[in-house]
């Protein structure tokens, strides 16, 4: 079945045609009702939950009228999806840490603390329920890690396909489906003196063919790297899914680039993305991209909520010493 898809690259509208084996590409937005009303009843061969750009925060966006987001709500919704029984992976396209280096290369002590507390929260998320299966390192994340003691990020599934010192791929298996994950990031400005050399994005494509030979679905995570990800998807049809983060606040429908389903992560994970895939013969044959508001009606994961409160107390104390 042919569908008309709309792309928002370059600020223009481009019609894209669906690949012959893709039966449909649909979008859903869920902003009302409790968690039961926001869950999908459609079958899926694989569910990809995605969201990033927490910028070191465990908490909501802080908006005065309708605060959304938080790691506790993300974990609560992930638990509800996992209970439905479909294979689930949870991916972060990047920006989960804050850049803790000021304009004069001075360390921003409170942001360094925020980053450490967020990593502790993500480790807790893994222990108490579905945690992140891959965390793509963007420039801000690398800057944050460059100001940490060795071992502070231990145990987390960090990914940096352009940096030799970090894992370049992550391979997962859920319900008999093998998922390969790659990451790419744009060269966003930072005052941090990064101790790692960042390679060209084009080299990530060389991994895609090899990864496709070992997995059923190849996912590319991209942080502020639309142009780089677009070239990779067009040149490497073995990439099945592209998840991009870049400060997006609007509801953007999925598109298709090359052979890949392309979806947009909402900034600060105020809306969690839920990509429900139909698979056949190692190919994506159908996709529903859902965005679910993580507002006060969503269930909090209780242990993460308690941890976030403790973290806020510690952060308030340090900021009071610094700024008052």
C-alpha positions as CSV (number, residue, x, y, z in Angstrom):
1,X,0.0,0.0,0.0
2,X,1.4,3.4,-0.9
3,X,1.3,6.2,1.7
4,X,2.3,9.8,1.5
5,X,4.8,10.8,4.2
6,X,5.9,14.3,5.2
7,X,9.4,15.2,6.1
8,X,10.5,18.4,8.0
9,X,14.2,18.4,6.9
10,X,15.6,21.8,6.1
11,X,12.4,23.6,7.1
12,X,10.7,22.4,4.0
13,X,8.0,19.8,3.3
14,X,9.1,16.8,1.1
15,X,6.8,14.0,0.0
16,X,8.4,10.6,0.6
17,X,7.1,7.3,-0.7
18,X,6.9,4.2,1.5
19,X,9.2,1.3,0.7
20,X,7.4,-1.5,-1.2
21,X,7.5,-3.8,1.9
22,X,6.2,-1.2,4.4
23,X,2.5,-1.6,4.7
24,X,1.9,1.5,6.7
25,X,3.4,4.3,8.8
26,X,1.0,5.9,11.3
27,X,1.2,8.3,14.2
28,X,-0.7,8.6,17.4
29,X,-0.7,11.3,20.2
30,X,-2.1,10.5,23.6
31,X,-2.6,13.4,25.9
32,X,-5.7,12.5,28.0
33,X,-6.9,9.7,30.3
34,X,-5.0,7.5,32.6
35,X,-2.3,5.0,31.7
36,X,-4.9,2.4,30.6
37,X,-6.3,4.9,28.1
38,X,-2.9,5.6,26.7
39,X,-1.6,2.1,26.3
40,X,-2.0,0.5,22.8
41,X,-4.0,-2.6,22.3
42,X,-2.4,-3.3,18.9
43,X,-0.1,-6.3,18.5
44,X,3.5,-5.7,17.8
45,X,6.6,-7.8,17.1
46,X,8.8,-5.3,18.8
47,X,8.2,-2.1,20.8
48,X,10.8,0.5,21.0
49,X,10.4,3.1,23.8
50,X,12.5,6.1,23.3
51,X,13.3,9.4,25.0
52,X,16.3,11.5,26.0
53,X,17.5,15.0,26.6
54,X,17.0,14.9,30.4
55,X,20.0,17.3,30.7
56,X,21.0,15.8,34.1
57,X,17.5,16.1,35.5
58,X,15.5,13.3,37.2
59,X,12.5,15.5,37.5
60,X,9.7,16.9,35.3
61,X,10.2,19.8,32.9
62,X,9.1,22.2,35.7
63,X,6.5,23.9,33.5
64,X,4.1,25.8,35.9
65,X,0.8,24.7,34.3
66,X,1.4,21.1,33.3
67,X,4.8,19.7,34.2
68,X,5.7,16.6,32.2
69,X,8.5,14.1,32.1
70,X,10.7,12.7,34.9
71,X,12.6,9.4,35.1
72,X,10.0,8.0,37.5
73,X,7.1,8.5,35.1
74,X,9.2,7.1,32.2
75,X,9.9,4.0,34.2
76,X,6.3,3.7,35.3
77,X,5.0,3.8,31.7
78,X,7.7,1.4,30.6
79,X,6.6,-1.1,33.3
80,X,3.0,-0.8,32.0
81,X,4.1,-1.5,28.4
82,X,6.3,-4.4,29.5
83,X,3.3,-6.0,31.3
84,X,1.5,-6.3,28.0
85,X,3.9,-9.0,26.9
86,X,5.4,-7.7,23.6
87,X,9.2,-7.6,23.4
88,X,10.3,-4.1,24.5
89,X,13.6,-2.1,24.4
90,X,14.1,1.3,25.8
91,X,16.6,3.7,24.0
92,X,18.0,7.1,24.7
93,X,19.2,9.1,21.6
94,X,21.4,11.4,23.7
95,X,21.5,14.5,25.8
96,X,20.8,12.8,29.1
97,X,23.6,14.7,30.8
98,X,24.2,18.4,31.2
99,X,27.4,20.0,29.9
100,X,29.0,21.0,33.2
101,X,31.7,23.3,31.8
102,X,31.3,27.1,31.8
103,X,32.4,29.6,29.2
104,X,35.8,30.0,30.9
105,X,36.2,26.3,31.2
106,X,35.3,26.4,34.9
107,X,33.5,23.4,36.4
108,X,29.8,24.0,37.2
109,X,29.7,22.1,40.4
110,X,25.9,21.8,40.7
111,X,25.6,20.4,37.1
112,X,28.3,17.9,37.9
113,X,26.3,16.8,40.9
114,X,23.1,16.7,38.8
115,X,24.8,14.4,36.3
116,X,26.1,12.0,39.0
117,X,22.7,11.8,40.6
118,X,21.0,11.1,37.2
119,X,23.4,8.3,36.5
120,X,22.6,6.9,39.9
121,X,18.9,7.2,39.1
122,X,19.4,5.4,35.8
123,X,21.2,2.5,37.5
124,X,18.3,2.3,40.0
125,X,15.9,2.3,37.0
126,X,17.6,-0.8,35.7
127,X,17.4,-2.6,39.1
128,X,13.7,-1.9,39.8
129,X,12.3,-2.4,36.3
130,X,12.9,-1.9,32.6
131,X,15.9,0.4,32.3
132,X,17.5,1.9,29.3
133,X,19.1,-0.6,27.0
134,X,21.2,1.9,25.2
135,X,22.3,5.5,26.0
136,X,23.8,7.4,23.0
137,X,26.5,9.8,23.9
138,X,26.1,13.3,22.5
139,X,28.5,16.2,23.0
140,X,26.9,17.2,26.3
141,X,27.1,13.7,27.5
142,X,30.8,13.4,26.6
143,X,31.4,16.7,28.3
144,X,29.6,15.5,31.4
145,X,31.6,12.2,31.5
146,X,34.9,14.1,31.0
147,X,34.3,15.7,34.4
148,X,33.5,12.5,36.3
149,X,35.8,10.2,38.2
150,X,36.5,6.8,36.6
151,X,33.7,4.3,37.3
152,X,30.9,6.8,38.0
153,X,29.2,5.7,34.8
154,X,30.0,2.0,35.3
155,X,27.2,-0.5,34.6
156,X,25.3,1.7,32.2
157,X,24.8,0.7,28.5
158,X,26.7,3.7,27.0
159,X,27.1,4.0,23.2
160,X,29.3,6.2,21.1
161,X,29.9,4.7,17.6
162,X,32.2,7.7,16.6
163,X,34.5,7.4,19.7
164,X,36.9,4.5,19.8
165,X,37.2,4.4,23.6
166,X,33.4,3.8,24.0
167,X,31.3,0.8,22.8
168,X,30.4,1.4,19.2
169,X,27.4,-0.9,19.1
170,X,25.0,-2.6,21.4
171,X,23.2,-5.9,20.5
172,X,20.0,-6.9,22.3
173,X,17.6,-9.8,22.1
174,X,13.9,-9.6,23.0
175,X,11.5,-12.4,22.4
176,X,13.7,-14.0,19.7
177,X,14.2,-10.6,18.0
178,X,17.8,-9.4,17.7
179,X,18.3,-5.6,17.8
180,X,21.5,-3.9,16.9
181,X,21.9,-0.3,18.0
182,X,24.3,2.3,16.7
183,X,24.8,6.0,17.6
184,X,25.7,9.2,15.9
185,X,26.0,12.8,17.2
186,X,26.6,16.2,15.7
187,X,29.4,18.5,16.7
188,X,27.6,20.7,19.2
189,X,29.7,23.4,20.9
190,X,31.2,22.8,24.3
191,X,33.9,24.5,26.3
192,X,35.0,21.1,27.8
193,X,38.3,19.7,26.7
194,X,37.2,16.3,25.6
195,X,39.9,13.6,26.1
196,X,38.4,11.5,23.2
197,X,38.7,12.1,19.5
198,X,35.3,12.0,17.7
199,X,35.4,10.3,14.4
200,X,33.5,11.0,11.2
201,X,29.8,10.0,11.2
202,X,30.3,8.3,7.8
203,X,32.3,5.6,9.6
204,X,29.2,4.5,11.5
205,X,27.7,3.3,8.2
206,X,30.5,0.8,7.9
207,X,29.2,-0.9,11.0
208,X,25.6,-1.0,9.8
209,X,26.1,-3.8,7.2
210,X,28.0,-6.0,9.6
211,X,25.5,-5.4,12.3
212,X,22.6,-6.2,10.0
213,X,24.1,-9.6,9.2
214,X,23.9,-10.5,12.9
215,X,20.6,-8.9,13.9
216,X,17.0,-8.6,12.7
217,X,16.5,-4.8,13.3
218,X,19.2,-2.1,13.1
219,X,18.4,1.1,15.0
220,X,20.4,4.4,14.6
221,X,20.2,6.9,17.5
222,X,21.1,10.4,16.6
223,X,21.6,13.6,18.7
224,X,21.6,16.9,16.9
225,X,22.8,15.0,13.8
226,X,19.9,15.1,11.3
227,X,22.1,15.7,8.3
228,X,24.5,12.9,9.3
229,X,21.7,10.5,10.1
230,X,19.9,11.3,6.8
231,X,23.0,10.5,4.7
232,X,23.6,7.2,6.6
233,X,19.9,6.1,6.2
234,X,20.0,6.9,2.5
235,X,23.3,5.1,1.9
236,X,22.7,2.1,4.1
237,X,19.3,0.5,3.5
238,X,20.1,-2.0,6.3
239,X,19.3,0.7,8.8
240,X,15.6,0.0,9.8
241,X,14.9,2.7,12.4
242,X,16.3,6.2,13.0
243,X,15.5,8.0,16.3
244,X,16.6,11.6,16.4
245,X,16.8,14.1,19.3
246,X,17.4,17.8,18.8
247,X,15.2,19.9,21.1
248,X,11.9,19.0,19.4
249,X,8.8,20.3,21.2
250,X,6.1,19.8,18.6
251,X,4.3,16.6,17.6
252,X,6.2,15.5,14.5
253,X,4.8,12.5,12.5
254,X,7.2,9.7,11.5
255,X,8.7,9.7,8.0
256,X,10.7,7.3,5.9
257,X,14.2,8.0,4.8
258,X,15.9,5.4,2.7
259,X,14.7,2.2,4.1
260,X,14.4,3.5,7.6
261,X,11.4,4.6,9.7
262,X,12.4,7.9,11.1
263,X,11.0,9.3,14.4
264,X,11.6,12.3,16.6
265,X,12.2,12.2,20.3
266,X,10.4,14.9,22.4
267,X,12.7,17.2,24.3
268,X,13.2,16.3,28.0
269,X,11.1,13.2,27.4
270,X,8.0,15.2,28.3
271,X,6.4,12.8,25.8
272,X,7.7,9.3,25.6
273,X,8.0,7.8,22.2
274,X,6.6,4.3,21.6
275,X,7.4,2.8,18.2
276,X,5.4,-0.4,17.6
277,X,6.9,-2.4,14.8
278,X,5.6,-5.3,12.6
279,X,8.4,-7.5,11.3
280,X,8.6,-10.1,8.6
281,X,11.6,-11.8,7.1
282,X,14.0,-9.6,9.0
283,X,12.3,-6.4,7.7
284,X,10.0,-3.8,9.2
285,X,6.7,-4.2,7.4
286,X,4.6,-1.8,9.5
287,X,5.1,0.9,12.1
288,X,3.0,2.9,14.5
289,X,4.8,5.8,16.2
290,X,3.0,6.9,19.4
291,X,3.7,9.9,21.6
292,X,2.4,9.7,25.2
293,X,2.4,12.7,27.5
294,X,4.2,11.9,30.8
295,X,1.9,14.1,32.9
296,X,0.6,13.7,36.5
297,X,-1.9,11.0,35.4
298,X,1.0,8.6,34.6
299,X,2.1,6.2,37.3
300,X,5.4,7.0,39.0
301,X,7.9,4.2,39.8
302,X,7.9,4.7,43.6
303,X,11.5,3.9,44.3
304,X,12.6,6.3,41.6
305,X,10.3,9.0,43.0
306,X,11.8,8.6,46.5
307,X,15.3,8.7,45.0
308,X,14.5,11.9,43.1
309,X,13.3,13.6,46.2
310,X,16.5,12.7,48.0
311,X,18.5,14.0,45.0
312,X,16.6,17.3,45.0
313,X,17.4,17.8,48.7
314,X,21.1,17.2,48.1
315,X,21.1,19.5,45.0
316,X,19.2,22.3,46.8
317,X,21.8,22.2,49.6
318,X,24.7,22.4,47.2
319,X,23.1,25.2,45.2
320,X,22.3,27.2,48.3
321,X,26.0,27.0,49.2
322,X,27.1,28.1,45.8
323,X,24.6,30.9,45.0
324,X,23.2,32.3,48.2
